[in-house]
C-alpha cells in the first residue's frame, strides 16, 4: 500500500479471515524478501492480492513477485484481488496478463478497485468476495 489506502482494506480483511478461522500470512512488498512470500503461496489454496494501481499498472514490486510465482509454476490457486487507485485503474489488466502468460490457471473472483480510501460499499463488496473465496477454498 503506497499511501495507506489499500492497507485500510487489508486490516478489514484480516478481521473477516479471523472470524472465518482462516490462518493468514500477510506479506508487505517490497519490505519483505520473496522467500517467505513464495513459501506462503506454495502452501496456500487461496491467495488474496491487495495491491494499488501505480501509473496504470500494478505496484511494480508486486508485479515482480507475481512474475516469479508464474515462472515457478504456482498454478491452480483460488484468488481475489483488491486495491486502490488515484486517477485510473490498470492493475487488473496487468494481473490478468501475468496469470495468462504463465498459464497459472488461477480462479480469480471479481476484483474490487476503489478510488482513494475504501467506502462502506467497497468494504461490503470486499467482504462478499473474501467470504466467497473462503467458501471456494473449503469446497
N, CA, C and O atoms as a GROMACS GRO file, in nm:
protein
  556
    1UNK      N    1   0.085  -0.117   0.000
    1UNK     CA    2   0.000   0.000   0.000
    1UNK      C    3   0.089   0.123   0.000
    1UNK      O    4   0.157   0.150   0.099
    2UNK      N    5   0.090   0.198  -0.109
    2UNK     CA    6   0.181   0.312  -0.120
    2UNK      C    7   0.141   0.426  -0.029
    2UNK      O    8   0.228   0.491   0.030
    3UNK      N    9   0.013   0.453  -0.015
    3UNK     CA   10  -0.033   0.566   0.064
    3UNK      C   11  -0.127   0.526   0.177
    3UNK      O   12  -0.189   0.612   0.240
    4UNK      N   13  -0.137   0.398   0.203
    4UNK     CA   14  -0.218   0.350   0.314
    4UNK      C   15  -0.363   0.322   0.281
    4UNK      O   16  -0.436   0.271   0.367
    5UNK      N   17  -0.408   0.352   0.162
    5UNK     CA   18  -0.550   0.331   0.128
    5UNK      C   19  -0.582   0.182   0.116
    5UNK      O   20  -0.682   0.135   0.170
    6UNK      N   21  -0.499   0.109   0.046
    6UNK     CA   22  -0.520  -0.036   0.032
    6UNK      C   23  -0.502  -0.105   0.166
    6UNK      O   24  -0.572  -0.202   0.196
    7UNK      N   25  -0.411  -0.056   0.247
    7UNK     CA   26  -0.386  -0.116   0.378
    7UNK      C   27  -0.509  -0.109   0.469
    7UNK      O   28  -0.530  -0.198   0.551
    8UNK      N   29  -0.590  -0.005   0.455
    8UNK     CA   30  -0.714   0.003   0.533
    8UNK      C   31  -0.802  -0.118   0.503
    8UNK      O   32  -0.863  -0.175   0.594
    9UNK      N   33  -0.809  -0.156   0.378
    9UNK     CA   34  -0.890  -0.272   0.340
    9UNK      C   35  -0.824  -0.402   0.387
    9UNK      O   36  -0.894  -0.498   0.421
   10UNK      N   37  -0.691  -0.406   0.389
   10UNK     CA   38  -0.621  -0.526   0.439
   10UNK      C   39  -0.658  -0.550   0.584
   10UNK      O   40  -0.685  -0.664   0.622
   11UNK      N   41  -0.658  -0.448   0.665
   11UNK     CA   42  -0.693  -0.463   0.807
   11UNK      C   43  -0.837  -0.514   0.822
   11UNK      O   44  -0.866  -0.597   0.909
   12UNK      N   45  -0.924  -0.466   0.738
   12UNK     CA   46  -1.063  -0.512   0.738
   12UNK      C   47  -1.070  -0.661   0.703
   12UNK      O   48  -1.142  -0.737   0.768
   13UNK      N   49  -0.997  -0.701   0.601
   13UNK     CA   50  -0.996  -0.841   0.556
   13UNK      C   51  -0.938  -0.932   0.664
   13UNK      O   52  -0.985  -1.044   0.683
   14UNK      N   53  -0.838  -0.886   0.735
   14UNK     CA   54  -0.781  -0.964   0.845
   14UNK      C   55  -0.890  -1.005   0.944
   14UNK      O   56  -0.894  -1.119   0.990
   15UNK      N   57  -0.977  -0.912   0.977
   15UNK     CA   58  -1.086  -0.940   1.070
   15UNK      C   59  -1.183  -1.044   1.016
   15UNK      O   60  -1.229  -1.131   1.090
   16UNK      N   61  -1.214  -1.036   0.889
   16UNK     CA   62  -1.306  -1.133   0.826
   16UNK      C   63  -1.243  -1.272   0.831
   16UNK      O   64  -1.310  -1.370   0.867
   17UNK      N   65  -1.117  -1.282   0.795
   17UNK     CA   66  -1.050  -1.412   0.793
   17UNK      C   67  -1.035  -1.470   0.933
   17UNK      O   68  -1.044  -1.591   0.952
   18UNK      N   69  -1.012  -1.385   1.032
   18UNK     CA   70  -1.006  -1.431   1.171
   18UNK      C   71  -1.142  -1.487   1.211
   18UNK      O   72  -1.150  -1.591   1.276
   19UNK      N   73  -1.248  -1.416   1.173
   19UNK     CA   74  -1.385  -1.461   1.202
   19UNK      C   75  -1.413  -1.597   1.138
   19UNK      O   76  -1.486  -1.678   1.194
   20UNK      N   77  -1.355  -1.621   1.021
   20UNK     CA   78  -1.374  -1.748   0.949
   20UNK      C   79  -1.278  -1.857   0.998
   20UNK      O   80  -1.289  -1.972   0.955
   21UNK      N   81  -1.186  -1.822   1.088
   21UNK     CA   82  -1.090  -1.919   1.139
   21UNK      C   83  -0.982  -1.956   1.038
   21UNK      O   84  -0.930  -2.068   1.042
   22UNK      N   85  -0.949  -1.865   0.950
   22UNK     CA   86  -0.850  -1.889   0.845
   22UNK      C   87  -0.713  -1.839   0.891
   22UNK      O   88  -0.700  -1.726   0.937
   23UNK      N   89  -0.613  -1.924   0.878
   23UNK     CA   90  -0.475  -1.885   0.906
   23UNK      C   91  -0.430  -1.789   0.796
   23UNK      O   92  -0.451  -1.814   0.677
   24UNK      N   93  -0.370  -1.680   0.836
   24UNK     CA   94  -0.332  -1.575   0.742
   24UNK      C   95  -0.182  -1.550   0.746
   24UNK      O   96  -0.122  -1.546   0.853
   25UNK      N   97  -0.125  -1.535   0.630
   25UNK     CA   98   0.014  -1.490   0.615
   25UNK      C   99   0.009  -1.359   0.539
   25UNK      O  100  -0.030  -1.356   0.423
   26UNK      N  101   0.049  -1.252   0.603
   26UNK     CA  102   0.050  -1.121   0.538
   26UNK      C  103   0.194  -1.084   0.505
   26UNK      O  104   0.284  -1.094   0.589
   27UNK      N  105   0.212  -1.041   0.382
   27UNK     CA  106   0.346  -1.004   0.337
   27UNK      C  107   0.342  -0.864   0.279
   27UNK      O  108   0.255  -0.831   0.198
   28UNK      N  109   0.435  -0.781   0.321
   28UNK     CA  110   0.445  -0.645   0.269
   28UNK      C  111   0.556  -0.642   0.164
   28UNK      O  112   0.673  -0.667   0.193
   29UNK      N  113   0.515  -0.609   0.044
   29UNK     CA  114   0.608  -0.599  -0.068
   29UNK      C  115   0.631  -0.451  -0.094
   29UNK      O  116   0.533  -0.377  -0.106
   30UNK      N  117   0.753  -0.404  -0.102
   30UNK     CA  118   0.880  -0.474  -0.118
   30UNK      C  119   0.960  -0.493   0.012
   30UNK      O  120   1.074  -0.540   0.007
   31UNK      N  121   0.903  -0.459   0.126
   31UNK     CA  122   0.979  -0.467   0.250
   31UNK      C  123   1.027  -0.608   0.282
   31UNK      O  124   1.134  -0.625   0.341
   32UNK      N  125   0.950  -0.707   0.244
   32UNK     CA  126   0.983  -0.845   0.276
   32UNK      C  127   1.050  -0.915   0.159
   32UNK      O  128   1.018  -0.888   0.043
   33UNK      N  129   1.142  -1.005   0.189
   33UNK     CA  130   1.207  -1.080   0.082
   33UNK      C  131   1.108  -1.180   0.022
   33UNK      O  132   1.006  -1.213   0.083
   34UNK      N  133   1.140  -1.226  -0.096
   34UNK     CA  134   1.048  -1.311  -0.170
   34UNK      C  135   1.033  -1.451  -0.112
   34UNK      O  136   0.928  -1.513  -0.128
   35UNK      N  137   1.133  -1.502  -0.045
   35UNK     CA  138   1.129  -1.639   0.007
   35UNK      C  139   1.006  -1.671   0.088
   35UNK      O  140   0.934  -1.766   0.057
   36UNK      N  141   0.977  -1.593   0.193
   36UNK     CA  142   0.856  -1.621   0.272
   36UNK      C  143   0.727  -1.607   0.192
   36UNK      O  144   0.630  -1.678   0.217
   37UNK      N  145   0.726  -1.516   0.096
   37UNK     CA  146   0.606  -1.498   0.013
   37UNK      C  147   0.584  -1.621  -0.073
   37UNK      O  148   0.472  -1.673  -0.080
   38UNK      N  149   0.689  -1.668  -0.138
   38UNK     CA  150   0.677  -1.787  -0.222
   38UNK      C  151   0.635  -1.908  -0.139
   38UNK      O  152   0.552  -1.987  -0.182
   39UNK      N  153   0.693  -1.922  -0.020
   39UNK     CA  154   0.657  -2.034   0.068
   39UNK      C  155   0.510  -2.029   0.107
   39UNK      O  156   0.442  -2.131   0.110
   40UNK      N  157   0.460  -1.909   0.137
   40UNK     CA  158   0.318  -1.894   0.174
   40UNK      C  159   0.226  -1.934   0.060
   40UNK      O  160   0.128  -2.007   0.080
   41UNK      N  161   0.256  -1.886  -0.060
   41UNK     CA  162   0.171  -1.917  -0.174
   41UNK      C  163   0.179  -2.065  -0.208
   41UNK      O  164   0.078  -2.126  -0.245
   42UNK      N  165   0.296  -2.124  -0.194
   42UNK     CA  166   0.313  -2.266  -0.222
   42UNK      C  167   0.222  -2.351  -0.134
   42UNK      O  168   0.166  -2.450  -0.179
   43UNK      N  169   0.208  -2.312  -0.008
   43UNK     CA  170   0.131  -2.392   0.087
   43UNK      C  171  -0.015  -2.348   0.099
   43UNK      O  172  -0.088  -2.401   0.184
   44UNK      N  173  -0.059  -2.253   0.016
   44UNK     CA  174  -0.194  -2.200   0.027
   44UNK      C  175  -0.280  -2.238  -0.093
   44UNK      O  176  -0.233  -2.241  -0.207
   45UNK      N  177  -0.406  -2.266  -0.065
   45UNK     CA  178  -0.503  -2.289  -0.172
   45UNK      C  179  -0.560  -2.157  -0.222
   45UNK      O  180  -0.595  -2.143  -0.339
   46UNK      N  181  -0.567  -2.059  -0.131
   46UNK     CA  182  -0.626  -1.930  -0.164
   46UNK      C  183  -0.526  -1.818  -0.146
   46UNK      O  184  -0.442  -1.822  -0.055
   47UNK      N  185  -0.536  -1.719  -0.233
   47UNK     CA  186  -0.446  -1.604  -0.229
   47UNK      C  187  -0.529  -1.477  -0.241
   47UNK      O  188  -0.615  -1.466  -0.328
   48UNK      N  189  -0.502  -1.383  -0.153
   48UNK     CA  190  -0.564  -1.251  -0.164
   48UNK      C  191  -0.453  -1.153  -0.198
   48UNK      O  192  -0.354  -1.142  -0.126
   49UNK      N  193  -0.471  -1.083  -0.307
   49UNK     CA  194  -0.375  -0.984  -0.353
   49UNK      C  195  -0.430  -0.845  -0.324
   49UNK      O  196  -0.529  -0.803  -0.382
   50UNK      N  197  -0.364  -0.776  -0.234
   50UNK     CA  198  -0.403  -0.639  -0.201
   50UNK      C  199  -0.298  -0.549  -0.262
   50UNK      O  200  -0.186  -0.539  -0.212
   51UNK      N  201  -0.334  -0.484  -0.371
   51UNK     CA  202  -0.234  -0.402  -0.440
   51UNK      C  203  -0.297  -0.281  -0.507
   51UNK      O  204  -0.402  -0.290  -0.570
   52UNK      N  205  -0.232  -0.169  -0.491
   52UNK     CA  206  -0.281  -0.048  -0.558
   52UNK      C  207  -0.235  -0.045  -0.703
   52UNK      O  208  -0.143  -0.115  -0.744
   53UNK      N  209  -0.303   0.040  -0.780
   53UNK     CA  210  -0.258   0.070  -0.916
   53UNK      C  211  -0.156   0.182  -0.907
   53UNK      O  212  -0.173   0.278  -0.832
   54UNK      N  213  -0.051   0.168  -0.986
   54UNK     CA  214   0.056   0.268  -0.992
   54UNK      C  215   0.086   0.294  -1.138
   54UNK      O  216   0.132   0.204  -1.209
   55UNK      N  217   0.062   0.416  -1.184
   55UNK     CA  218   0.088   0.452  -1.324
   55UNK      C  219   0.020   0.355  -1.421
   55UNK      O  220   0.083   0.306  -1.515
   56UNK      N  221  -0.106   0.327  -1.398
   56UNK     CA  222  -0.190   0.241  -1.485
   56UNK      C  223  -0.151   0.094  -1.480
   56UNK      O  224  -0.198   0.016  -1.564
   57UNK      N  225  -0.068   0.054  -1.385
   57UNK     CA  226  -0.024  -0.085  -1.374
   57UNK      C  227  -0.023  -0.125  -1.227
   57UNK      O  228  -0.057  -0.046  -1.139
   58UNK      N  229   0.017  -0.249  -1.203
   58UNK     CA  230   0.035  -0.294  -1.065
   58UNK      C  231   0.152  -0.220  -1.003
   58UNK      O  232   0.241  -0.172  -1.073
   59UNK      N  233   0.149  -0.212  -0.872
   59UNK     CA  234   0.264  -0.160  -0.800
   59UNK      C  235   0.383  -0.248  -0.842
   59UNK      O  236   0.377  -0.370  -0.820
   60UNK      N  237   0.489  -0.193  -0.901
   60UNK     CA  238   0.595  -0.273  -0.964
   60UNK      C  239   0.654  -0.386  -0.879
   60UNK      O  240   0.677  -0.495  -0.933
   61UNK      N  241   0.680  -0.368  -0.749
   61UNK     CA  242   0.734  -0.482  -0.674
   61UNK      C  243   0.637  -0.600  -0.666
   61UNK      O  244   0.680  -0.715  -0.662
   62UNK      N  245   0.507  -0.573  -0.663
   62UNK     CA  246   0.408  -0.681  -0.660
   62UNK      C  247   0.407  -0.752  -0.795
   62UNK      O  248   0.397  -0.874  -0.801
   63UNK      N  249   0.417  -0.676  -0.903
   63UNK     CA  250   0.422  -0.737  -1.037
   63UNK      C  251   0.542  -0.831  -1.047
   63UNK      O  252   0.532  -0.939  -1.104
   64UNK      N  253   0.655  -0.790  -0.991
   64UNK     CA  254   0.775  -0.873  -0.995
   64UNK      C  255   0.755  -1.004  -0.919
   64UNK      O  256   0.796  -1.110  -0.966
   65UNK      N  257   0.691  -0.997  -0.804
   65UNK     CA  258   0.664  -1.119  -0.726
   65UNK      C  259   0.569  -1.210  -0.804
   65UNK      O  260   0.590  -1.331  -0.809
   66UNK      N  261   0.465  -1.154  -0.864
   66UNK     CA  262   0.371  -1.236  -0.941
   66UNK      C  263   0.438  -1.300  -1.063
   66UNK      O  264   0.409  -1.414  -1.097
   67UNK      N  265   0.527  -1.227  -1.127
   67UNK     CA  266   0.604  -1.285  -1.238
   67UNK      C  267   0.684  -1.406  -1.188
   67UNK      O  268   0.690  -1.508  -1.256
   68UNK      N  269   0.744  -1.393  -1.072
   68UNK     CA  270   0.822  -1.503  -1.015
   68UNK      C  271   0.733  -1.622  -0.982
   68UNK      O  272   0.770  -1.737  -1.007
   69UNK      N  273   0.615  -1.596  -0.927
   69UNK     CA  274   0.520  -1.704  -0.899
   69UNK      C  275   0.482  -1.776  -1.028
   69UNK      O  276   0.470  -1.898  -1.031
   70UNK      N  277   0.464  -1.700  -1.134
   70UNK     CA  278   0.432  -1.759  -1.264
   70UNK      C  279   0.545  -1.842  -1.319
   70UNK      O  280   0.523  -1.953  -1.368
   71UNK      N  281   0.666  -1.791  -1.311
   71UNK     CA  282   0.783  -1.865  -1.361
   71UNK      C  283   0.804  -1.995  -1.285
   71UNK      O  284   0.849  -2.094  -1.341
   72UNK      N  285   0.770  -1.994  -1.157
   72UNK     CA  286   0.787  -2.113  -1.074
   72UNK      C  287   0.665  -2.205  -1.078
   72UNK      O  288   0.657  -2.303  -1.003
   73UNK      N  289   0.570  -2.173  -1.165
   73UNK     CA  290   0.452  -2.257  -1.188
   73UNK      C  291   0.365  -2.276  -1.064
   73UNK      O  292   0.325  -2.388  -1.032
   74UNK      N  293   0.337  -2.166  -0.995
   74UNK     CA  294   0.240  -2.170  -0.885
   74UNK      C  295   0.102  -2.161  -0.949
   74UNK      O  296   0.049  -2.053  -0.971
   75UNK      N  297   0.047  -2.278  -0.979
   75UNK     CA  298  -0.076  -2.284  -1.056
   75UNK      C  299  -0.194  -2.327  -0.969
   75UNK      O  300  -0.178  -2.374  -0.856
   76UNK      N  301  -0.313  -2.309  -1.026
   76UNK     CA  302  -0.439  -2.359  -0.969
   76UNK      C  303  -0.468  -2.305  -0.829
   76UNK      O  304  -0.505  -2.381  -0.740
   77UNK      N  305  -0.452  -2.176  -0.810
   77UNK     CA  306  -0.489  -2.114  -0.683
   77UNK      C  307  -0.623  -2.046  -0.700
   77UNK      O  308  -0.658  -2.002  -0.809
   78UNK      N  309  -0.697  -2.036  -0.592
   78UNK     CA  310  -0.818  -1.956  -0.588
   78UNK      C  311  -0.774  -1.820  -0.536
   78UNK      O  312  -0.701  -1.811  -0.438
   79UNK      N  313  -0.818  -1.714  -0.601
   79UNK     CA  314  -0.762  -1.583  -0.568
   79UNK      C  315  -0.865  -1.471  -0.577
   79UNK      O  316  -0.968  -1.482  -0.644
   80UNK      N  317  -0.833  -1.365  -0.508
   80UNK     CA  318  -0.913  -1.242  -0.508
   80UNK      C  319  -0.817  -1.125  -0.496
   80UNK      O  320  -0.719  -1.131  -0.422
   81UNK      N  321  -0.846  -1.020  -0.569
   81UNK     CA  322  -0.762  -0.901  -0.567
   81UNK      C  323  -0.845  -0.777  -0.537
   81UNK      O  324  -0.956  -0.761  -0.587
   82UNK      N  325  -0.789  -0.690  -0.454
   82UNK     CA  326  -0.850  -0.559  -0.432
   82UNK      C  327  -0.739  -0.456  -0.422
   82UNK      O  328  -0.624  -0.489  -0.395
   83UNK      N  329  -0.776  -0.330  -0.443
   83UNK     CA  330  -0.676  -0.225  -0.430
   83UNK      C  331  -0.729  -0.090  -0.471
   83UNK      O  332  -0.834  -0.077  -0.534
   84UNK      N  333  -0.652   0.010  -0.434
   84UNK     CA  334  -0.689   0.148  -0.460
   84UNK      C  335  -0.622   0.200  -0.587
   84UNK      O  336  -0.528   0.142  -0.640
   85UNK      N  337  -0.675   0.312  -0.633
   85UNK     CA  338  -0.614   0.385  -0.744
   85UNK      C  339  -0.640   0.532  -0.722
   85UNK      O  340  -0.727   0.570  -0.643
   86UNK      N  341  -0.563   0.616  -0.792
   86UNK     CA  342  -0.582   0.761  -0.778
   86UNK      C  343  -0.656   0.817  -0.898
   86UNK      O  344  -0.769   0.863  -0.885
   87UNK      N  345  -0.595   0.813  -1.015
   87UNK     CA  346  -0.657   0.871  -1.134
   87UNK      C  347  -0.724   0.766  -1.220
   87UNK      O  348  -0.831   0.790  -1.277
   88UNK      N  349  -0.663   0.652  -1.229
   88UNK     CA  350  -0.714   0.549  -1.317
   88UNK      C  351  -0.669   0.413  -1.268
   88UNK      O  352  -0.562   0.400  -1.208
   89UNK      N  353  -0.749   0.312  -1.294
   89UNK     CA  354  -0.710   0.175  -1.262
   89UNK      C  355  -0.611   0.126  -1.365
   89UNK      O  356  -0.556   0.204  -1.443
   90UNK      N  357  -0.588  -0.004  -1.365
   90UNK     CA  358  -0.496  -0.062  -1.462
   90UNK      C  359  -0.426  -0.186  -1.409
   90UNK      O  360  -0.379  -0.269  -1.486
   91UNK      N  361  -0.419  -0.198  -1.277
   91UNK     CA  362  -0.353  -0.314  -1.217
   91UNK      C  363  -0.421  -0.443  -1.258
   91UNK      O  364  -0.356  -0.546  -1.278
   92UNK      N  365  -0.551  -0.438  -1.270
   92UNK     CA  366  -0.628  -0.558  -1.304
   92UNK      C  367  -0.585  -0.616  -1.438
   92UNK      O  368  -0.568  -0.737  -1.451
   93UNK      N  369  -0.568  -0.530  -1.535
   93UNK     CA  370  -0.529  -0.575  -1.669
   93UNK      C  371  -0.392  -0.643  -1.664
   93UNK      O  372  -0.374  -0.750  -1.722
   94UNK      N  373  -0.298  -0.582  -1.595
   94UNK     CA  374  -0.164  -0.641  -1.587
   94UNK      C  375  -0.166  -0.774  -1.511
   94UNK      O  376  -0.094  -0.867  -1.548
   95UNK      N  377  -0.246  -0.782  -1.406
   95UNK     CA  378  -0.258  -0.907  -1.331
   95UNK      C  379  -0.303  -1.020  -1.424
   95UNK      O  380  -0.244  -1.128  -1.424
   96UNK      N  381  -0.407  -0.995  -1.502
   96UNK     CA  382  -0.457  -1.098  -1.593
   96UNK      C  383  -0.355  -1.133  -1.700
   96UNK      O  384  -0.347  -1.248  -1.743
   97UNK      N  385  -0.277  -1.035  -1.745
   97UNK     CA  386  -0.173  -1.062  -1.843
   97UNK      C  387  -0.068  -1.158  -1.786
   97UNK      O  388  -0.026  -1.251  -1.855
   98UNK      N  389  -0.027  -1.136  -1.662
   98UNK     CA  390   0.074  -1.222  -1.599
   98UNK      C  391   0.019  -1.362  -1.577
   98UNK      O  392   0.085  -1.461  -1.609
   99UNK      N  393  -0.102  -1.371  -1.523
   99UNK     CA  394  -0.163  -1.501  -1.496
   99UNK      C  395  -0.182  -1.579  -1.626
   99UNK      O  396  -0.159  -1.700  -1.630
  100UNK      N  397  -0.222  -1.512  -1.732
  100UNK     CA  398  -0.242  -1.577  -1.862
  100UNK      C  399  -0.108  -1.617  -1.924
  100UNK      O  400  -0.094  -1.730  -1.971
  101UNK      N  401  -0.012  -1.526  -1.925
  101UNK     CA  402   0.119  -1.552  -1.987
  101UNK      C  403   0.186  -1.675  -1.927
  101UNK      O  404   0.246  -1.755  -1.999
  102UNK      N  405   0.176  -1.691  -1.797
  102UNK     CA  406   0.242  -1.803  -1.729
  102UNK      C  407   0.150  -1.924  -1.711
  102UNK      O  408   0.188  -2.022  -1.646
  103UNK      N  409   0.031  -1.916  -1.768
  103UNK     CA  410  -0.066  -2.027  -1.759
  103UNK      C  411  -0.084  -2.072  -1.614
  103UNK      O  412  -0.078  -2.191  -1.582
  104UNK      N  413  -0.107  -1.975  -1.526
  104UNK     CA  414  -0.118  -2.003  -1.383
  104UNK      C  415  -0.252  -2.067  -1.346
  104UNK      O  416  -0.264  -2.131  -1.242
  105UNK      N  417  -0.351  -2.049  -1.430
  105UNK     CA  418  -0.483  -2.108  -1.406
  105UNK      C  419  -0.539  -2.072  -1.268
  105UNK      O  420  -0.591  -2.158  -1.197
  106UNK      N  421  -0.527  -1.945  -1.232
  106UNK     CA  422  -0.582  -1.900  -1.104
  106UNK      C  423  -0.731  -1.872  -1.124
  106UNK      O  424  -0.770  -1.806  -1.220
  107UNK      N  425  -0.812  -1.922  -1.034
  107UNK     CA  426  -0.956  -1.899  -1.035
  107UNK      C  427  -0.980  -1.767  -0.962
  107UNK      O  428  -0.987  -1.763  -0.839
  108UNK      N  429  -0.992  -1.660  -1.039
  108UNK     CA  430  -0.999  -1.525  -0.983
  108UNK      C  431  -1.144  -1.480  -0.963
  108UNK      O  432  -1.225  -1.485  -1.056
  109UNK      N  433  -1.175  -1.437  -0.842
  109UNK     CA  434  -1.302  -1.371  -0.818
  109UNK      C  435  -1.294  -1.230  -0.874
  109UNK      O  436  -1.185  -1.176  -0.894
  110UNK      N  437  -1.409  -1.170  -0.899
  110UNK     CA  438  -1.411  -1.033  -0.949
  110UNK      C  439  -1.343  -0.940  -0.849
  110UNK      O  440  -1.374  -0.942  -0.730
  111UNK      N  441  -1.251  -0.861  -0.898
  111UNK     CA  442  -1.175  -0.769  -0.813
  111UNK      C  443  -1.259  -0.653  -0.766
  111UNK      O  444  -1.365  -0.623  -0.822
  112UNK      N  445  -1.211  -0.588  -0.661
  112UNK     CA  446  -1.271  -0.465  -0.611
  112UNK      C  447  -1.164  -0.357  -0.615
  112UNK      O  448  -1.062  -0.367  -0.547
  113UNK      N  449  -1.188  -0.254  -0.695
  113UNK     CA  450  -1.097  -0.140  -0.702
  113UNK      C  451  -1.171  -0.018  -0.650
  113UNK      O  452  -1.289   0.001  -0.678
  114UNK      N  453  -1.100   0.064  -0.576
  114UNK     CA  454  -1.163   0.183  -0.520
  114UNK      C  455  -1.070   0.302  -0.536
  114UNK      O  456  -0.948   0.291  -0.526
  115UNK      N  457  -1.132   0.418  -0.560
  115UNK     CA  458  -1.056   0.542  -0.576
  115UNK      C  459  -1.030   0.600  -0.437
  115UNK      O  460  -1.123   0.630  -0.362
  116UNK      N  461  -0.903   0.615  -0.405
  116UNK     CA  462  -0.866   0.668  -0.274
  116UNK      C  463  -0.896   0.568  -0.164
  116UNK      O  464  -0.865   0.449  -0.178
  117UNK      N  465  -0.955   0.616  -0.057
  117UNK     CA  466  -0.987   0.530   0.057
  117UNK      C  467  -1.112   0.447   0.025
  117UNK      O  468  -1.202   0.496  -0.044
  118UNK      N  469  -1.118   0.323   0.075
  118UNK     CA  470  -1.238   0.242   0.051
  118UNK      C  471  -1.360   0.300   0.122
  118UNK      O  472  -1.352   0.348   0.234
  119UNK      N  473  -1.474   0.293   0.054
  119UNK     CA  474  -1.600   0.339   0.111
  119UNK      C  475  -1.670   0.221   0.180
  119UNK      O  476  -1.623   0.108   0.172
  120UNK      N  477  -1.781   0.248   0.245
  120UNK     CA  478  -1.860   0.140   0.306
  120UNK      C  479  -1.904   0.040   0.200
  120UNK      O  480  -1.906  -0.080   0.225
  121UNK      N  481  -1.941   0.089   0.083
  121UNK     CA  482  -1.981   0.000  -0.026
  121UNK      C  483  -1.864  -0.088  -0.070
  121UNK      O  484  -1.881  -0.208  -0.095
  122UNK      N  485  -1.744  -0.030  -0.078
  122UNK     CA  486  -1.626  -0.107  -0.113
  122UNK      C  487  -1.599  -0.215  -0.009
  122UNK      O  488  -1.569  -0.330  -0.044
  123UNK      N  489  -1.609  -0.179   0.119
  123UNK     CA  490  -1.588  -0.278   0.225
  123UNK      C  491  -1.690  -0.392   0.214
  123UNK      O  492  -1.656  -0.508   0.237
  124UNK      N  493  -1.813  -0.358   0.181
  124UNK     CA  494  -1.917  -0.461   0.166
  124UNK      C  495  -1.882  -0.557   0.053
  124UNK      O  496  -1.893  -0.678   0.068
  125UNK      N  497  -1.840  -0.502  -0.062
  125UNK     CA  498  -1.801  -0.587  -0.175
  125UNK      C  499  -1.680  -0.672  -0.140
  125UNK      O  500  -1.675  -0.791  -0.175
  126UNK      N  501  -1.583  -0.614  -0.073
  126UNK     CA  502  -1.465  -0.689  -0.032
  126UNK      C  503  -1.504  -0.803   0.060
  126UNK      O  504  -1.455  -0.915   0.044
  127UNK      N  505  -1.590  -0.776   0.156
  127UNK     CA  506  -1.633  -0.882   0.248
  127UNK      C  507  -1.703  -0.995   0.172
  127UNK      O  508  -1.677  -1.113   0.199
  128UNK      N  509  -1.790  -0.961   0.078
  128UNK     CA  510  -1.858  -1.064  -0.001
  128UNK      C  511  -1.758  -1.151  -0.076
  128UNK      O  512  -1.770  -1.274  -0.076
  129UNK      N  513  -1.660  -1.089  -0.138
  129UNK     CA  514  -1.560  -1.164  -0.216
  129UNK      C  515  -1.472  -1.249  -0.125
  129UNK      O  516  -1.443  -1.364  -0.158
  130UNK      N  517  -1.430  -1.195  -0.012
  130UNK     CA  518  -1.346  -1.272   0.080
  130UNK      C  519  -1.421  -1.394   0.132
  130UNK      O  520  -1.366  -1.503   0.137
  131UNK      N  521  -1.545  -1.375   0.171
  131UNK     CA  522  -1.623  -1.489   0.220
  131UNK      C  523  -1.647  -1.591   0.108
  131UNK      O  524  -1.651  -1.711   0.134
  132UNK      N  525  -1.663  -1.544  -0.016
  132UNK     CA  526  -1.676  -1.638  -0.129
  132UNK      C  527  -1.546  -1.713  -0.150
  132UNK      O  528  -1.547  -1.834  -0.176
  133UNK      N  529  -1.433  -1.645  -0.140
  133UNK     CA  530  -1.304  -1.711  -0.154
  133UNK      C  531  -1.287  -1.820  -0.048
  133UNK      O  532  -1.242  -1.931  -0.077
  134UNK      N  533  -1.324  -1.787   0.076
  134UNK     CA  534  -1.316  -1.885   0.185
  134UNK      C  535  -1.402  -2.007   0.151
  134UNK      O  536  -1.359  -2.121   0.168
  135UNK      N  537  -1.523  -1.983   0.104
  135UNK     CA  538  -1.612  -2.094   0.068
  135UNK      C  539  -1.552  -2.177  -0.045
  135UNK      O  540  -1.559  -2.300  -0.042
  136UNK      N  541  -1.492  -2.111  -0.144
  136UNK     CA  542  -1.431  -2.181  -0.257
  136UNK      C  543  -1.312  -2.267  -0.212
  136UNK      O  544  -1.294  -2.378  -0.261
  137UNK      N  545  -1.233  -2.215  -0.121
  137UNK     CA  546  -1.116  -2.288  -0.071
  137UNK      C  547  -1.160  -2.410   0.012
  137UNK      O  548  -1.097  -2.515   0.008
  138UNK      N  549  -1.266  -2.392   0.085
  138UNK     CA  550  -1.315  -2.502   0.171
  138UNK      C  551  -1.389  -2.609   0.092
  138UNK      O  552  -1.401  -2.722   0.140
  139UNK      N  553  -1.438  -2.576  -0.027
  139UNK     CA  554  -1.517  -2.672  -0.106
  139UNK      C  555  -1.433  -2.788  -0.156
  139UNK      O  556  -1.484  -2.877  -0.223
   0.00000   0.00000   0.00000
